[in-house]
Amino acid sequence: MKTGTVKWFDNKKGYGFIAGEDGKDIFVHYIAILTEGFKTLEEGQPVQYDVVEGKRGLQASNVTALK
């Protein structure tokens, strides 16, 4: 798993981006967030995630908040 920080996440649209430790931004969709209830992320929140190939390129999967 990789770690990074949430760059931004739009609750209305259900997606955003994670700034990875490697300096690359990775797309994240709300369905990739592993949490109960409303799935959202906060700007600046540290996260752990896997990277998978999606329809439009690389994206985050199995996203969990570290705080």
Distance bins in CASP14 RR format, pairs under 12 A and 6 or more apart:
PFRMAT RR
TARGET T0000
AUTHOR 0000-0000-0000
RMODE 2
METHOD distances of the structure
MODEL  1
1 20 0 0 0 0 0 1 0 0 0 0 0
1 21 0 0 0 0 0 1 0 0 0 0 0
1 34 0 0 0 0 0 1 0 0 0 0 0
1 47 0 0 0 0 1 0 0 0 0 0 0
1 48 1 0 1 0 0 0 0 0 0 0 0
1 49 1 0 0 1 0 0 0 0 0 0 0
1 50 1 0 1 0 0 0 0 0 0 0 0
1 51 0 0 0 0 1 0 0 0 0 0 0
1 52 0 0 0 0 0 1 0 0 0 0 0
1 60 0 0 0 0 0 1 0 0 0 0 0
1 61 0 0 0 0 1 0 0 0 0 0 0
1 62 1 0 0 1 0 0 0 0 0 0 0
1 63 0 0 0 0 1 0 0 0 0 0 0
1 64 0 0 0 0 1 0 0 0 0 0 0
1 66 0 0 0 0 0 1 0 0 0 0 0
2 18 0 0 0 0 1 0 0 0 0 0 0
2 19 0 0 0 0 0 1 0 0 0 0 0
2 20 1 0 0 1 0 0 0 0 0 0 0
2 21 1 0 0 1 0 0 0 0 0 0 0
2 22 1 0 0 1 0 0 0 0 0 0 0
2 23 0 0 0 0 0 1 0 0 0 0 0
2 24 0 0 0 0 1 0 0 0 0 0 0
2 26 0 0 0 0 1 0 0 0 0 0 0
2 28 0 0 0 0 0 1 0 0 0 0 0
2 46 0 0 0 0 0 1 0 0 0 0 0
2 47 0 0 0 0 1 0 0 0 0 0 0
2 48 1 0 0 1 0 0 0 0 0 0 0
2 49 1 0 1 0 0 0 0 0 0 0 0
2 50 1 0 0 1 0 0 0 0 0 0 0
2 51 1 0 0 1 0 0 0 0 0 0 0
2 52 0 0 0 0 0 1 0 0 0 0 0
2 58 0 0 0 0 0 1 0 0 0 0 0
2 60 0 0 0 0 1 0 0 0 0 0 0
2 61 0 0 0 0 0 1 0 0 0 0 0
2 62 0 0 0 0 0 1 0 0 0 0 0
2 63 0 0 0 0 0 1 0 0 0 0 0
2 64 0 0 0 0 0 1 0 0 0 0 0
2 66 0 0 0 0 0 1 0 0 0 0 0
3 18 0 0 0 0 1 0 0 0 0 0 0
3 19 0 0 0 0 0 1 0 0 0 0 0
3 20 1 0 0 1 0 0 0 0 0 0 0
3 21 1 0 1 0 0 0 0 0 0 0 0
3 22 0 0 0 0 1 0 0 0 0 0 0
3 23 0 0 0 0 0 1 0 0 0 0 0
3 26 0 0 0 0 0 1 0 0 0 0 0
3 45 0 0 0 0 0 1 0 0 0 0 0
3 46 1 0 0 1 0 0 0 0 0 0 0
3 47 1 0 0 1 0 0 0 0 0 0 0
3 48 1 0 1 0 0 0 0 0 0 0 0
3 49 1 0 0 1 0 0 0 0 0 0 0
3 50 0 0 0 0 0 1 0 0 0 0 0
3 51 0 0 0 0 0 1 0 0 0 0 0
3 60 0 0 0 0 0 1 0 0 0 0 0
3 63 0 0 0 0 0 1 0 0 0 0 0
3 64 0 0 0 0 0 1 0 0 0 0 0
3 65 0 0 0 0 0 1 0 0 0 0 0
3 66 1 0 0 1 0 0 0 0 0 0 0
3 67 0 0 0 0 0 1 0 0 0 0 0
4 17 0 0 0 0 0 1 0 0 0 0 0
4 18 1 0 1 0 0 0 0 0 0 0 0
4 19 1 0 0 1 0 0 0 0 0 0 0
4 20 1 0 1 0 0 0 0 0 0 0 0
4 21 1 0 1 0 0 0 0 0 0 0 0
4 22 0 0 0 0 1 0 0 0 0 0 0
4 23 0 0 0 0 1 0 0 0 0 0 0
4 24 0 0 0 0 0 1 0 0 0 0 0
4 25 0 0 0 0 0 1 0 0 0 0 0
4 26 0 0 0 0 1 0 0 0 0 0 0
4 28 0 0 0 0 0 1 0 0 0 0 0
4 41 0 0 0 0 0 1 0 0 0 0 0
4 44 0 0 0 0 1 0 0 0 0 0 0
4 45 0 0 0 0 1 0 0 0 0 0 0
4 46 1 0 0 1 0 0 0 0 0 0 0
4 47 1 0 1 0 0 0 0 0 0 0 0
4 48 1 0 0 1 0 0 0 0 0 0 0
4 49 1 0 0 1 0 0 0 0 0 0 0
4 51 0 0 0 0 0 1 0 0 0 0 0
4 60 0 0 0 0 1 0 0 0 0 0 0
4 63 0 0 0 0 1 0 0 0 0 0 0
4 64 0 0 0 0 0 1 0 0 0 0 0
4 65 0 0 0 0 0 1 0 0 0 0 0
4 66 0 0 0 0 1 0 0 0 0 0 0
4 67 0 0 0 0 0 1 0 0 0 0 0
5 17 0 0 0 0 0 1 0 0 0 0 0
5 18 1 0 0 1 0 0 0 0 0 0 0
5 19 1 0 1 0 0 0 0 0 0 0 0
5 20 1 0 0 1 0 0 0 0 0 0 0
5 21 0 0 0 0 1 0 0 0 0 0 0
5 23 0 0 0 0 0 1 0 0 0 0 0
5 25 0 0 0 0 0 1 0 0 0 0 0
5 26 0 0 0 0 0 1 0 0 0 0 0
5 28 0 0 0 0 0 1 0 0 0 0 0
5 41 0 0 0 0 1 0 0 0 0 0 0
5 42 0 0 0 0 0 1 0 0 0 0 0
5 43 0 0 0 0 1 0 0 0 0 0 0
5 44 1 0 1 0 0 0 0 0 0 0 0
5 45 1 0 0 1 0 0 0 0 0 0 0
5 46 1 0 1 0 0 0 0 0 0 0 0
5 47 1 0 0 1 0 0 0 0 0 0 0
5 48 0 0 0 0 0 1 0 0 0 0 0
5 49 0 0 0 0 0 1 0 0 0 0 0
5 65 0 0 0 0 0 1 0 0 0 0 0
5 66 0 0 0 0 1 0 0 0 0 0 0
5 67 0 0 0 0 0 1 0 0 0 0 0
6 15 0 0 0 0 0 1 0 0 0 0 0
6 16 1 0 0 1 0 0 0 0 0 0 0
6 17 1 0 0 1 0 0 0 0 0 0 0
6 18 1 0 1 0 0 0 0 0 0 0 0
6 19 1 0 0 1 0 0 0 0 0 0 0
6 20 0 0 0 0 1 0 0 0 0 0 0
6 25 0 0 0 0 0 1 0 0 0 0 0
6 26 0 0 0 0 0 1 0 0 0 0 0
6 27 0 0 0 0 0 1 0 0 0 0 0
6 28 1 0 0 1 0 0 0 0 0 0 0
6 33 0 0 0 0 0 1 0 0 0 0 0
6 40 0 0 0 0 1 0 0 0 0 0 0
6 41 1 0 1 0 0 0 0 0 0 0 0
6 42 1 0 0 1 0 0 0 0 0 0 0
6 43 1 0 1 0 0 0 0 0 0 0 0
6 44 1 0 1 0 0 0 0 0 0 0 0
6 45 1 0 1 0 0 0 0 0 0 0 0
6 46 1 0 0 1 0 0 0 0 0 0 0
6 47 1 0 0 1 0 0 0 0 0 0 0
6 48 0 0 0 0 0 1 0 0 0 0 0
6 49 0 0 0 0 0 1 0 0 0 0 0
6 60 0 0 0 0 0 1 0 0 0 0 0
6 63 0 0 0 0 1 0 0 0 0 0 0
6 64 0 0 0 0 0 1 0 0 0 0 0
6 65 0 0 0 0 1 0 0 0 0 0 0
6 66 0 0 0 0 0 1 0 0 0 0 0
6 67 0 0 0 0 0 1 0 0 0 0 0
7 15 0 0 0 0 0 1 0 0 0 0 0
7 16 1 0 0 1 0 0 0 0 0 0 0
7 17 1 0 1 0 0 0 0 0 0 0 0
7 18 1 0 0 1 0 0 0 0 0 0 0
7 19 1 0 1 0 0 0 0 0 0 0 0
7 20 0 0 0 0 1 0 0 0 0 0 0
7 23 0 0 0 0 0 1 0 0 0 0 0
7 24 0 0 0 0 0 1 0 0 0 0 0
7 25 1 0 0 1 0 0 0 0 0 0 0
7 26 0 0 0 0 1 0 0 0 0 0 0
7 27 0 0 0 0 0 1 0 0 0 0 0
7 28 0 0 0 0 1 0 0 0 0 0 0
7 41 0 0 0 0 1 0 0 0 0 0 0
7 42 0 0 0 0 0 1 0 0 0 0 0
7 43 1 0 0 1 0 0 0 0 0 0 0
7 44 1 0 0 1 0 0 0 0 0 0 0
7 45 0 0 0 0 0 1 0 0 0 0 0
7 46 0 0 0 0 0 1 0 0 0 0 0
7 47 0 0 0 0 0 1 0 0 0 0 0
7 60 0 0 0 0 0 1 0 0 0 0 0
8 14 0 0 0 0 0 1 0 0 0 0 0
8 15 0 0 0 0 1 0 0 0 0 0 0
8 16 1 0 1 0 0 0 0 0 0 0 0
8 17 1 0 0 1 0 0 0 0 0 0 0
8 18 0 0 0 0 1 0 0 0 0 0 0
8 19 0 0 0 0 1 0 0 0 0 0 0
8 25 0 0 0 0 1 0 0 0 0 0 0
8 27 0 0 0 0 0 1 0 0 0 0 0
8 28 0 0 0 0 1 0 0 0 0 0 0
8 40 0 0 0 0 0 1 0 0 0 0 0
8 41 0 0 0 0 1 0 0 0 0 0 0
8 42 0 0 0 0 1 0 0 0 0 0 0
8 43 1 0 1 0 0 0 0 0 0 0 0
8 44 0 0 0 0 1 0 0 0 0 0 0
8 45 0 0 0 0 0 1 0 0 0 0 0
9 15 1 0 0 1 0 0 0 0 0 0 0
9 16 1 0 1 0 0 0 0 0 0 0 0
9 17 1 0 0 1 0 0 0 0 0 0 0
9 18 0 0 0 0 1 0 0 0 0 0 0
9 19 0 0 0 0 0 1 0 0 0 0 0
9 27 0 0 0 0 0 1 0 0 0 0 0
9 28 1 0 0 1 0 0 0 0 0 0 0
9 29 0 0 0 0 0 1 0 0 0 0 0
9 30 0 0 0 0 1 0 0 0 0 0 0
9 32 0 0 0 0 0 1 0 0 0 0 0
9 33 0 0 0 0 1 0 0 0 0 0 0
9 38 0 0 0 0 0 1 0 0 0 0 0
9 39 0 0 0 0 1 0 0 0 0 0 0
9 40 1 0 0 1 0 0 0 0 0 0 0
9 41 1 0 1 0 0 0 0 0 0 0 0
9 42 1 0 0 1 0 0 0 0 0 0 0
9 43 1 0 0 1 0 0 0 0 0 0 0
9 44 0 0 0 0 1 0 0 0 0 0 0
9 45 0 0 0 0 1 0 0 0 0 0 0
9 47 0 0 0 0 0 1 0 0 0 0 0
9 60 0 0 0 0 0 1 0 0 0 0 0
9 63 0 0 0 0 0 1 0 0 0 0 0
9 65 0 0 0 0 0 1 0 0 0 0 0
10 16 1 0 0 1 0 0 0 0 0 0 0
10 17 0 0 0 0 1 0 0 0 0 0 0
10 27 0 0 0 0 0 1 0 0 0 0 0
10 28 0 0 0 0 0 1 0 0 0 0 0
10 29 0 0 0 0 0 1 0 0 0 0 0
10 30 0 0 0 0 1 0 0 0 0 0 0
10 40 0 0 0 0 1 0 0 0 0 0 0
10 41 0 0 0 0 1 0 0 0 0 0 0
10 42 0 0 0 0 0 1 0 0 0 0 0
10 43 0 0 0 0 0 1 0 0 0 0 0
11 30 0 0 0 0 1 0 0 0 0 0 0
11 33 0 0 0 0 0 1 0 0 0 0 0
11 38 0 0 0 0 1 0 0 0 0 0 0
11 39 0 0 0 0 1 0 0 0 0 0 0
11 40 1 0 1 0 0 0 0 0 0 0 0
11 41 0 0 0 0 1 0 0 0 0 0 0
11 42 0 0 0 0 1 0 0 0 0 0 0
11 43 0 0 0 0 0 1 0 0 0 0 0
12 30 0 0 0 0 0 1 0 0 0 0 0
12 40 0 0 0 0 0 1 0 0 0 0 0
13 27 0 0 0 0 0 1 0 0 0 0 0
13 28 0 0 0 0 0 1 0 0 0 0 0
13 29 0 0 0 0 1 0 0 0 0 0 0
13 30 0 0 0 0 1 0 0 0 0 0 0
13 40 0 0 0 0 0 1 0 0 0 0 0
14 27 0 0 0 0 0 1 0 0 0 0 0
14 28 0 0 0 0 1 0 0 0 0 0 0
14 29 1 0 0 1 0 0 0 0 0 0 0
14 30 1 0 1 0 0 0 0 0 0 0 0
14 31 0 0 0 0 1 0 0 0 0 0 0
14 32 0 0 0 0 0 1 0 0 0 0 0
14 33 0 0 0 0 1 0 0 0 0 0 0
14 38 0 0 0 0 0 1 0 0 0 0 0
14 39 0 0 0 0 1 0 0 0 0 0 0
14 40 0 0 0 0 1 0 0 0 0 0 0
14 41 0 0 0 0 1 0 0 0 0 0 0
15 26 0 0 0 0 0 1 0 0 0 0 0
15 27 1 0 0 1 0 0 0 0 0 0 0
15 28 1 0 0 1 0 0 0 0 0 0 0
15 29 1 0 1 0 0 0 0 0 0 0 0
15 30 1 0 0 1 0 0 0 0 0 0 0
15 31 0 0 0 0 1 0 0 0 0 0 0
15 32 0 0 0 0 1 0 0 0 0 0 0
15 33 0 0 0 0 0 1 0 0 0 0 0
15 39 0 0 0 0 0 1 0 0 0 0 0
15 40 0 0 0 0 0 1 0 0 0 0 0
15 41 0 0 0 0 1 0 0 0 0 0 0
15 56 0 0 0 0 0 1 0 0 0 0 0
15 59 0 0 0 0 1 0 0 0 0 0 0
15 60 0 0 0 0 0 1 0 0 0 0 0
15 63 0 0 0 0 0 1 0 0 0 0 0
16 25 0 0 0 0 1 0 0 0 0 0 0
16 26 0 0 0 0 1 0 0 0 0 0 0
16 27 1 0 0 1 0 0 0 0 0 0 0
16 28 1 0 1 0 0 0 0 0 0 0 0
16 29 1 0 0 1 0 0 0 0 0 0 0
16 30 0 0 0 0 1 0 0 0 0 0 0
16 32 0 0 0 0 0 1 0 0 0 0 0
16 33 0 0 0 0 0 1 0 0 0 0 0
16 39 0 0 0 0 0 1 0 0 0 0 0
16 40 0 0 0 0 0 1 0 0 0 0 0
16 41 1 0 0 1 0 0 0 0 0 0 0
16 42 0 0 0 0 0 1 0 0 0 0 0
16 43 0 0 0 0 1 0 0 0 0 0 0
16 45 0 0 0 0 0 1 0 0 0 0 0
16 47 0 0 0 0 0 1 0 0 0 0 0
16 59 0 0 0 0 0 1 0 0 0 0 0
16 60 0 0 0 0 1 0 0 0 0 0 0
16 63 0 0 0 0 0 1 0 0 0 0 0
17 23 0 0 0 0 0 1 0 0 0 0 0
17 24 0 0 0 0 1 0 0 0 0 0 0
17 25 1 0 1 0 0 0 0 0 0 0 0
17 26 1 0 0 1 0 0 0 0 0 0 0
17 27 1 0 0 1 0 0 0 0 0 0 0
17 28 1 0 0 1 0 0 0 0 0 0 0
17 29 0 0 0 0 0 1 0 0 0 0 0
17 41 0 0 0 0 1 0 0 0 0 0 0
17 43 0 0 0 0 0 1 0 0 0 0 0
17 44 0 0 0 0 0 1 0 0 0 0 0
17 47 0 0 0 0 0 1 0 0 0 0 0
17 49 0 0 0 0 0 1 0 0 0 0 0
17 58 0 0 0 0 0 1 0 0 0 0 0
17 59 0 0 0 0 1 0 0 0 0 0 0
17 60 0 0 0 0 1 0 0 0 0 0 0
17 63 0 0 0 0 0 1 0 0 0 0 0
18 24 0 0 0 0 1 0 0 0 0 0 0
18 25 1 0 0 1 0 0 0 0 0 0 0
18 26 1 0 1 0 0 0 0 0 0 0 0
18 27 0 0 0 0 1 0 0 0 0 0 0
18 28 1 0 1 0 0 0 0 0 0 0 0
18 29 0 0 0 0 0 1 0 0 0 0 0
18 32 0 0 0 0 1 0 0 0 0 0 0
18 33 0 0 0 0 0 1 0 0 0 0 0
18 41 0 0 0 0 1 0 0 0 0 0 0
18 42 0 0 0 0 0 1 0 0 0 0 0
18 43 0 0 0 0 0 1 0 0 0 0 0
18 44 0 0 0 0 1 0 0 0 0 0 0
18 45 0 0 0 0 1 0 0 0 0 0 0
18 46 0 0 0 0 1 0 0 0 0 0 0
18 47 1 0 0 1 0 0 0 0 0 0 0
18 48 0 0 0 0 1 0 0 0 0 0 0
18 49 1 0 0 1 0 0 0 0 0 0 0
18 50 0 0 0 0 0 1 0 0 0 0 0
18 51 0 0 0 0 1 0 0 0 0 0 0
18 58 0 0 0 0 0 1 0 0 0 0 0
18 59 0 0 0 0 1 0 0 0 0 0 0
18 60 1 0 1 0 0 0 0 0 0 0 0
18 61 0 0 0 0 0 1 0 0 0 0 0
18 63 1 0 0 1 0 0 0 0 0 0 0
18 64 0 0 0 0 0 1 0 0 0 0 0
18 65 0 0 0 0 0 1 0 0 0 0 0
18 66 0 0 0 0 0 1 0 0 0 0 0
19 25 1 0 1 0 0 0 0 0 0 0 0
19 26 0 0 0 0 1 0 0 0 0 0 0
19 27 0 0 0 0 0 1 0 0 0 0 0
19 28 0 0 0 0 0 1 0 0 0 0 0
19 41 0 0 0 0 0 1 0 0 0 0 0
19 43 0 0 0 0 0 1 0 0 0 0 0
19 44 0 0 0 0 1 0 0 0 0 0 0
19 45 0 0 0 0 0 1 0 0 0 0 0
19 46 0 0 0 0 0 1 0 0 0 0 0
19 47 0 0 0 0 1 0 0 0 0 0 0
19 49 0 0 0 0 0 1 0 0 0 0 0
19 60 0 0 0 0 0 1 0 0 0 0 0
20 26 1 0 0 1 0 0 0 0 0 0 0
20 27 0 0 0 0 0 1 0 0 0 0 0
20 28 0 0 0 0 0 1 0 0 0 0 0
20 44 0 0 0 0 0 1 0 0 0 0 0
20 46 0 0 0 0 0 1 0 0 0 0 0
20 47 0 0 0 0 1 0 0 0 0 0 0
20 48 0 0 0 0 0 1 0 0 0 0 0
20 49 0 0 0 0 1 0 0 0 0 0 0
20 51 0 0 0 0 1 0 0 0 0 0 0
20 58 0 0 0 0 0 1 0 0 0 0 0
20 60 0 0 0 0 1 0 0 0 0 0 0
20 63 0 0 0 0 0 1 0 0 0 0 0
21 46 0 0 0 0 0 1 0 0 0 0 0
21 47 0 0 0 0 0 1 0 0 0 0 0
21 48 0 0 0 0 0 1 0 0 0 0 0
21 49 0 0 0 0 0 1 0 0 0 0 0
22 51 0 0 0 0 0 1 0 0 0 0 0
22 58 0 0 0 0 0 1 0 0 0 0 0
24 51 0 0 0 0 1 0 0 0 0 0 0
24 57 0 0 0 0 0 1 0 0 0 0 0
24 58 0 0 0 0 1 0 0 0 0 0 0
24 59 0 0 0 0 0 1 0 0 0 0 0
24 60 0 0 0 0 0 1 0 0 0 0 0
25 51 0 0 0 0 0 1 0 0 0 0 0
25 57 0 0 0 0 0 1 0 0 0 0 0
25 58 0 0 0 0 1 0 0 0 0 0 0
25 59 0 0 0 0 0 1 0 0 0 0 0
25 60 0 0 0 0 0 1 0 0 0 0 0
26 32 0 0 0 0 0 1 0 0 0 0 0
26 47 0 0 0 0 0 1 0 0 0 0 0
26 49 1 0 0 1 0 0 0 0 0 0 0
26 50 0 0 0 0 0 1 0 0 0 0 0
26 51 1 0 0 1 0 0 0 0 0 0 0
26 52 0 0 0 0 1 0 0 0 0 0 0
26 53 0 0 0 0 0 1 0 0 0 0 0
26 54 0 0 0 0 0 1 0 0 0 0 0
26 56 0 0 0 0 0 1 0 0 0 0 0
26 57 0 0 0 0 1 0 0 0 0 0 0
26 58 1 0 0 1 0 0 0 0 0 0 0
26 59 1 0 0 1 0 0 0 0 0 0 0
26 60 1 0 1 0 0 0 0 0 0 0 0
26 61 0 0 0 0 1 0 0 0 0 0 0
26 63 0 0 0 0 1 0 0 0 0 0 0
27 49 0 0 0 0 0 1 0 0 0 0 0
27 51 0 0 0 0 1 0 0 0 0 0 0
27 52 0 0 0 0 0 1 0 0 0 0 0
27 53 0 0 0 0 0 1 0 0 0 0 0
27 54 0 0 0 0 1 0 0 0 0 0 0
27 55 0 0 0 0 0 1 0 0 0 0 0
27 56 1 0 0 1 0 0 0 0 0 0 0
27 57 1 0 0 1 0 0 0 0 0 0 0
27 58 1 0 0 1 0 0 0 0 0 0 0
27 59 1 0 1 0 0 0 0 0 0 0 0
27 60 1 0 0 1 0 0 0 0 0 0 0
27 61 0 0 0 0 0 1 0 0 0 0 0
27 63 0 0 0 0 0 1 0 0 0 0 0
28 34 0 0 0 0 0 1 0 0 0 0 0
28 39 0 0 0 0 0 1 0 0 0 0 0
28 40 0 0 0 0 0 1 0 0 0 0 0
28 41 1 0 0 1 0 0 0 0 0 0 0
28 45 0 0 0 0 0 1 0 0 0 0 0
28 47 0 0 0 0 1 0 0 0 0 0 0
28 48 0 0 0 0 0 1 0 0 0 0 0
28 49 1 0 0 1 0 0 0 0 0 0 0
28 50 0 0 0 0 0 1 0 0 0 0 0
28 51 0 0 0 0 0 1 0 0 0 0 0
28 52 0 0 0 0 0 1 0 0 0 0 0
28 54 0 0 0 0 0 1 0 0 0 0 0
28 58 0 0 0 0 0 1 0 0 0 0 0
28 59 1 0 0 1 0 0 0 0 0 0 0
28 60 1 0 1 0 0 0 0 0 0 0 0
28 61 0 0 0 0 1 0 0 0 0 0 0
28 62 0 0 0 0 0 1 0 0 0 0 0
28 63 1 0 1 0 0 0 0 0 0 0 0
28 64 0 0 0 0 0 1 0 0 0 0 0
28 65 0 0 0 0 0 1 0 0 0 0 0
29 39 0 0 0 0 1 0 0 0 0 0 0
29 40 0 0 0 0 0 1 0 0 0 0 0
29 41 0 0 0 0 0 1 0 0 0 0 0
29 49 0 0 0 0 0 1 0 0 0 0 0
29 52 0 0 0 0 0 1 0 0 0 0 0
29 54 0 0 0 0 1 0 0 0 0 0 0
29 55 0 0 0 0 0 1 0 0 0 0 0
29 56 0 0 0 0 0 1 0 0 0 0 0
29 59 1 0 0 1 0 0 0 0 0 0 0
29 60 1 0 0 1 0 0 0 0 0 0 0
29 61 0 0 0 0 1 0 0 0 0 0 0
29 63 0 0 0 0 1 0 0 0 0 0 0
30 37 0 0 0 0 0 1 0 0 0 0 0
30 38 0 0 0 0 1 0 0 0 0 0 0
30 39 1 0 1 0 0 0 0 0 0 0 0
30 40 1 0 0 1 0 0 0 0 0 0 0
30 41 0 0 0 0 1 0 0 0 0 0 0
30 59 0 0 0 0 0 1 0 0 0 0 0
30 60 0 0 0 0 0 1 0 0 0 0 0
30 63 0 0 0 0 1 0 0 0 0 0 0
31 39 1 0 0 1 0 0 0 0 0 0 0
31 52 0 0 0 0 0 1 0 0 0 0 0
31 59 0 0 0 0 0 1 0 0 0 0 0
31 60 0 0 0 0 0 1 0 0 0 0 0
31 61 0 0 0 0 1 0 0 0 0 0 0
31 62 0 0 0 0 0 1 0 0 0 0 0
31 63 0 0 0 0 1 0 0 0 0 0 0
32 39 0 0 0 0 1 0 0 0 0 0 0
32 40 0 0 0 0 0 1 0 0 0 0 0
32 41 0 0 0 0 1 0 0 0 0 0 0
32 47 0 0 0 0 0 1 0 0 0 0 0
32 48 0 0 0 0 0 1 0 0 0 0 0
32 49 1 0 0 1 0 0 0 0 0 0 0
32 50 0 0 0 0 1 0 0 0 0 0 0
32 51 0 0 0 0 0 1 0 0 0 0 0
32 52 0 0 0 0 1 0 0 0 0 0 0
32 54 0 0 0 0 0 1 0 0 0 0 0
32 58 0 0 0 0 0 1 0 0 0 0 0
32 59 1 0 0 1 0 0 0 0 0 0 0
32 60 1 0 1 0 0 0 0 0 0 0 0
32 61 1 0 1 0 0 0 0 0 0 0 0
32 62 1 0 0 1 0 0 0 0 0 0 0
32 63 1 0 1 0 0 0 0 0 0 0 0
32 64 0 0 0 0 0 1 0 0 0 0 0
33 39 1 0 1 0 0 0 0 0 0 0 0
33 40 1 0 0 1 0 0 0 0 0 0 0
33 41 1 0 0 1 0 0 0 0 0 0 0
33 42 0 0 0 0 0 1 0 0 0 0 0
33 45 0 0 0 0 0 1 0 0 0 0 0
33 47 0 0 0 0 1 0 0 0 0 0 0
33 48 0 0 0 0 0 1 0 0 0 0 0
33 49 0 0 0 0 1 0 0 0 0 0 0
33 60 0 0 0 0 1 0 0 0 0 0 0
33 61 0 0 0 0 1 0 0 0 0 0 0
33 62 0 0 0 0 1 0 0 0 0 0 0
33 63 1 0 1 0 0 0 0 0 0 0 0
33 64 1 0 0 1 0 0 0 0 0 0 0
33 65 0 0 0 0 1 0 0 0 0 0 0
34 41 0 0 0 0 0 1 0 0 0 0 0
34 47 0 0 0 0 0 1 0 0 0 0 0
34 48 0 0 0 0 1 0 0 0 0 0 0
34 49 0 0 0 0 1 0 0 0 0 0 0
34 50 0 0 0 0 0 1 0 0 0 0 0
34 60 0 0 0 0 0 1 0 0 0 0 0
34 61 0 0 0 0 1 0 0 0 0 0 0
34 62 1 0 1 0 0 0 0 0 0 0 0
34 63 1 0 0 1 0 0 0 0 0 0 0
34 64 1 0 1 0 0 0 0 0 0 0 0
34 65 0 0 0 0 1 0 0 0 0 0 0
35 41 0 0 0 0 1 0 0 0 0 0 0
35 45 0 0 0 0 0 1 0 0 0 0 0
35 47 0 0 0 0 0 1 0 0 0 0 0
35 62 0 0 0 0 0 1 0 0 0 0 0
35 63 0 0 0 0 1 0 0 0 0 0 0
35 64 1 0 0 1 0 0 0 0 0 0 0
35 65 1 0 0 1 0 0 0 0 0 0 0
36 64 0 0 0 0 0 1 0 0 0 0 0
39 63 0 0 0 0 1 0 0 0 0 0 0
39 64 0 0 0 0 0 1 0 0 0 0 0
39 65 0 0 0 0 0 1 0 0 0 0 0
40 47 0 0 0 0 0 1 0 0 0 0 0
40 63 0 0 0 0 0 1 0 0 0 0 0
40 65 0 0 0 0 1 0 0 0 0 0 0
41 47 1 0 0 1 0 0 0 0 0 0 0
41 48 0 0 0 0 0 1 0 0 0 0 0
41 49 0 0 0 0 0 1 0 0 0 0 0
41 60 0 0 0 0 1 0 0 0 0 0 0
41 63 1 0 0 1 0 0 0 0 0 0 0
41 64 0 0 0 0 0 1 0 0 0 0 0
41 65 1 0 0 1 0 0 0 0 0 0 0
41 66 0 0 0 0 0 1 0 0 0 0 0
41 67 0 0 0 0 0 1 0 0 0 0 0
42 65 0 0 0 0 1 0 0 0 0 0 0
42 66 0 0 0 0 0 1 0 0 0 0 0
42 67 0 0 0 0 1 0 0 0 0 0 0
44 65 0 0 0 0 0 1 0 0 0 0 0
44 66 0 0 0 0 0 1 0 0 0 0 0
44 67 0 0 0 0 1 0 0 0 0 0 0
45 63 0 0 0 0 0 1 0 0 0 0 0
45 64 0 0 0 0 0 1 0 0 0 0 0
45 65 1 0 1 0 0 0 0 0 0 0 0
45 66 1 0 0 1 0 0 0 0 0 0 0
45 67 1 0 0 1 0 0 0 0 0 0 0
46 63 0 0 0 0 0 1 0 0 0 0 0
46 64 0 0 0 0 0 1 0 0 0 0 0
46 65 1 0 0 1 0 0 0 0 0 0 0
46 66 1 0 1 0 0 0 0 0 0 0 0
46 67 1 0 1 0 0 0 0 0 0 0 0
47 60 1 0 0 1 0 0 0 0 0 0 0
47 61 0 0 0 0 0 1 0 0 0 0 0
47 62 0 0 0 0 0 1 0 0 0 0 0
47 63 1 0 1 0 0 0 0 0 0 0 0
47 64 1 0 0 1 0 0 0 0 0 0 0
47 65 1 0 1 0 0 0 0 0 0 0 0
47 66 1 0 0 1 0 0 0 0 0 0 0
47 67 0 0 0 0 1 0 0 0 0 0 0
48 60 0 0 0 0 1 0 0 0 0 0 0
48 61 0 0 0 0 0 1 0 0 0 0 0
48 62 0 0 0 0 1 0 0 0 0 0 0
48 63 1 0 0 1 0 0 0 0 0 0 0
48 64 1 0 1 0 0 0 0 0 0 0 0
48 65 0 0 0 0 1 0 0 0 0 0 0
48 66 1 0 1 0 0 0 0 0 0 0 0
48 67 0 0 0 0 0 1 0 0 0 0 0
49 58 0 0 0 0 0 1 0 0 0 0 0
49 59 0 0 0 0 1 0 0 0 0 0 0
49 60 1 0 1 0 0 0 0 0 0 0 0
49 61 1 0 0 1 0 0 0 0 0 0 0
49 62 1 0 0 1 0 0 0 0 0 0 0
49 63 1 0 1 0 0 0 0 0 0 0 0
49 64 1 0 0 1 0 0 0 0 0 0 0
49 65 0 0 0 0 0 1 0 0 0 0 0
49 66 0 0 0 0 0 1 0 0 0 0 0
50 58 0 0 0 0 0 1 0 0 0 0 0
50 59 0 0 0 0 1 0 0 0 0 0 0
50 60 1 0 0 1 0 0 0 0 0 0 0
50 61 1 0 1 0 0 0 0 0 0 0 0
50 62 1 0 1 0 0 0 0 0 0 0 0
50 63 0 0 0 0 1 0 0 0 0 0 0
50 64 0 0 0 0 0 1 0 0 0 0 0
51 57 0 0 0 0 1 0 0 0 0 0 0
51 58 1 0 1 0 0 0 0 0 0 0 0
51 59 1 0 0 1 0 0 0 0 0 0 0
51 60 1 0 0 1 0 0 0 0 0 0 0
51 61 1 0 0 1 0 0 0 0 0 0 0
51 62 0 0 0 0 1 0 0 0 0 0 0
51 63 0 0 0 0 0 1 0 0 0 0 0
52 58 1 0 0 1 0 0 0 0 0 0 0
52 59 1 0 0 1 0 0 0 0 0 0 0
52 60 1 0 0 1 0 0 0 0 0 0 0
52 61 1 0 1 0 0 0 0 0 0 0 0
52 62 0 0 0 0 1 0 0 0 0 0 0
52 63 0 0 0 0 0 1 0 0 0 0 0
53 59 1 0 0 1 0 0 0 0 0 0 0
53 60 0 0 0 0 0 1 0 0 0 0 0
53 61 0 0 0 0 1 0 0 0 0 0 0
54 60 0 0 0 0 0 1 0 0 0 0 0
54 61 0 0 0 0 1 0 0 0 0 0 0
END
